[in-house]
Amino acid sequence: MSEKTPISAEELLTIANQMIKDHDAYLDGMLASSVDEKAGVMVFKGEYFLDENGLPTPKTTAVFNMFKYLAHQLSKQYTLQ
């Protein structure tokens, strides 16, 4: 198993947000605003596009899937400092 590269949360968010903008499923306003590491997995958080009642919208699913994609791609490469 290869070593993970230590990285600051700020640096990782910069990488993640560029990946979001470059992805085919990007939606205007989609942005990761924070990241935590839990049991070696990166957990990204940001705007989830909930409606006025706090319920999910179709955009919510797209954001969830994007954050899941980021977790899969970046957790195997990086660990938070």
C-alpha positions in Angstrom: 0.0 0.0 0.0 1.4 3.4 -0.9 1.9 6.3 1.5 -0.6 9.1 1.6 0.7 12.6 1.1 0.0 14.9 4.1 -1.9 18.0 3.1 -3.6 21.0 4.8 -7.4 21.2 4.6 -7.0 24.5 2.7 -4.8 22.9 0.1 -7.1 19.9 -0.3 -10.1 22.2 -0.7 -8.4 24.1 -3.5 -7.7 20.8 -5.3 -11.3 19.5 -4.6 -12.9 22.7 -5.8 -10.9 22.6 -9.0 -12.0 19.0 -9.5 -15.6 20.0 -9.0 -15.4 22.8 -11.6 -13.7 20.5 -14.1 -16.2 17.7 -13.7 -19.0 17.1 -16.2 -21.6 17.0 -13.4 -20.7 20.5 -12.1 -23.6 22.8 -11.2 -23.3 26.5 -10.7 -22.7 27.2 -7.0 -21.3 23.7 -6.2 -18.5 24.1 -3.8 -16.7 22.2 -1.0 -16.4 24.6 1.9 -14.9 22.2 4.5 -13.2 18.8 4.8 -12.6 16.4 7.7 -10.9 13.0 7.8 -12.7 10.2 9.4 -11.1 6.7 9.6 -8.9 7.6 6.6 -11.8 8.9 4.4 -12.2 12.5 3.4 -15.6 14.0 4.2 -16.4 17.1 2.2 -19.2 19.5 3.2 -20.7 22.5 1.4 -24.0 23.9 0.1 -26.6 21.1 -0.5 -29.2 23.2 -2.3 -32.1 22.5 0.1 -35.5 24.0 -0.6 -37.1 26.7 1.7 -38.4 23.9 4.0 -34.9 22.3 4.3 -35.8 19.4 2.1 -33.6 18.0 -0.6 -33.9 19.1 -4.2 -32.6 17.4 -7.4 -29.4 19.4 -7.0 -28.9 17.9 -3.5 -28.3 14.5 -5.0 -25.8 15.9 -7.5 -23.8 17.6 -4.7 -23.9 14.4 -2.6 -22.6 12.4 -5.5 -19.9 14.9 -6.2 -18.7 14.9 -2.6 -18.7 11.1 -2.7 -16.6 11.2 -5.9 -14.1 13.5 -4.2 -13.9 11.2 -1.1 -13.1 8.2 -3.4 -10.5 10.1 -5.4 -8.7 12.1 -2.8 -8.8 9.7 0.3 -6.5 7.3 -1.4 -3.9 10.0 -2.1 -4.0 12.4 0.9 -4.1 12.6 4.7 -4.9 15.8 6.6 -2.0 17.4 8.5 
